[in-house]
Amino acid sequence: MKQTPVEYQTTKRAIESFGLKDFGKATIREVVAISHQLEKETGTEFIHMEMGVPGLKPAQVGVDAEIKALQNGIAAIYPNINGLEQLKEEASRFIKAFVNTDLSPAHCVPVTGSMQGTYASFLTCGQCDPKKDTILFIDPGFPVQKQQITVMGYRYESFDVYDYRGEKLQAILEEYLSKGNIAAMVYSNPNNPAWFCLTDSELKIIGKVATLYDTIVIEDLAYFAMDFRKELGIPFRPPYQASVSHYTDYYILQISGSKAFSYAGQRIAVTAISDKLYDRTYEGLTQRYGGGTFGTVYVHRVLYALSSGTSHSAQYALAAMLKAASDGTFDFVEEVSEYGKRAARLKEIFRKHRFKIVYDHDLDDPIADGFYFTISYPGMTGGELMEELMYYGISAISLGTTGSRQQGLRACTSFIKPHQYDLLEERLTLFEENNPPE
């Protein structure tokens, strides 16, 4: 039996107690639960790389604004379902400052985190045209978004973009969209879990094909401006956050407060619906609701049914953070660049011990260092590697759960503590000795 940092039989029993037929398909929450259980039972510190939770302090400008709003009694008042006026104004200004896209404040809608924003977007998009009942995922992607589709009873299709970067993207998109059943497509940029960044030329292809087949594009900007290879944090000056909004009229941007502003606990984001999409009527929506545009149905029917509005005080926080960023008094990109520094160190250690970066390039450019990165090990599937690393007190999730067709793991940098670089070095040294590559 191997000598491992976490006692072998205890780890094996903990994994088996969850009754998972294929550990490689374990959800993020299941991996977290097992790792915490083992920490408690064995007293061994884990290096947690499974959960995409911010590991930095929340932006103080947001905290101060929310406290002030609460002290002024805002908690006693229902928020307007359309959103706080100053947040809508600042969201529109922020999008202009950092994306260089003009979008009406009226069409920037606060939501209870981007999770709610995408749920409401999927739901509304899938009701526009009775013939279009399927969401296309440009994978890999956030696993819970597929769970949202399953909860709704919708259909989805997906492809791993690993082999379809650049000009190859057009043919694969047309293959799916030409069927006539795709209501919307979704992707994250920068990507969760692979951290590649779709380029302007690729986004132009997405916009072009979406327009040709009248498909709505949902762009998840959870990691807004976190491509640290570029200087994206200066307002109203290029380079800007790359976006499909430059290449199609029918798009939805999800802009979250969770990662860029480390404000995840308050569940606050903005769904920004393009002006033409917001004002467009659809036969399916008219039949179901008796009238309304895409935007009014999204707000007054779907969001109203889901939550009757978004946390009032958190809207003041996000408005303040967006304003400070657009004013140039708060460099939010510099604040979160710590994730890139962590990724660079972690990747160096993994590579030293025979691991490879799975998604390692954006076309001809090396992948950025950021919130996530992907790893593989010779001779092991993603599920095998995920389970084996548990015995070494290292927890991550399999790429298979993200829609990736590649073998490997997603590793998150957010919970890494300064002393854990040496700990990781020590554990991977033992891992490599116990698992010599063939």
Secondary structure as GFF3:
##gff-version 3
##sequence-region A 1 438
A	DSSP	alpha_helix	8	16	.	.	.	ID=ss1
A	DSSP	three_ten_helix	23	25	.	.	.	ID=ss2
A	DSSP	alpha_helix	28	42	.	.	.	ID=ss3
A	DSSP	beta_strand	47	48	.	.	.	ID=ss4
A	DSSP	alpha_helix	60	71	.	.	.	ID=ss5
A	DSSP	three_ten_helix	74	76	.	.	.	ID=ss6
A	DSSP	alpha_helix	85	99	.	.	.	ID=ss7
A	DSSP	three_ten_helix	105	107	.	.	.	ID=ss8
A	DSSP	beta_strand	108	111	.	.	.	ID=ss9
A	DSSP	alpha_helix	113	125	.	.	.	ID=ss10
A	DSSP	beta_strand	134	139	.	.	.	ID=ss11
A	DSSP	alpha_helix	143	152	.	.	.	ID=ss12
A	DSSP	beta_strand	155	160	.	.	.	ID=ss13
A	DSSP	three_ten_helix	161	163	.	.	.	ID=ss14
A	DSSP	alpha_helix	168	177	.	.	.	ID=ss15
A	DSSP	beta_strand	182	188	.	.	.	ID=ss16
A	DSSP	alpha_helix	200	212	.	.	.	ID=ss17
A	DSSP	beta_strand	216	221	.	.	.	ID=ss18
A	DSSP	three_ten_helix	244	246	.	.	.	ID=ss19
A	DSSP	beta_strand	251	256	.	.	.	ID=ss20
A	DSSP	three_ten_helix	264	266	.	.	.	ID=ss21
A	DSSP	beta_strand	269	273	.	.	.	ID=ss22
A	DSSP	alpha_helix	275	278	.	.	.	ID=ss23
A	DSSP	alpha_helix	283	289	.	.	.	ID=ss24
A	DSSP	alpha_helix	294	297	.	.	.	ID=ss25
A	DSSP	pi_helix	298	303	.	.	.	ID=ss26
A	DSSP	alpha_helix	304	306	.	.	.	ID=ss27
A	DSSP	alpha_helix	312	327	.	.	.	ID=ss28
A	DSSP	alpha_helix	332	336	.	.	.	ID=ss29
A	DSSP	alpha_helix	338	352	.	.	.	ID=ss30
A	DSSP	beta_strand	356	357	.	.	.	ID=ss31
A	DSSP	beta_strand	361	362	.	.	.	ID=ss32
A	DSSP	beta_strand	365	366	.	.	.	ID=ss33
A	DSSP	beta_strand	372	376	.	.	.	ID=ss34
A	DSSP	alpha_helix	382	390	.	.	.	ID=ss35
A	DSSP	beta_strand	394	395	.	.	.	ID=ss36
A	DSSP	beta_strand	397	398	.	.	.	ID=ss37
A	DSSP	three_ten_helix	399	402	.	.	.	ID=ss38
A	DSSP	beta_strand	409	412	.	.	.	ID=ss39
A	DSSP	alpha_helix	420	434	.	.	.	ID=ss40
###
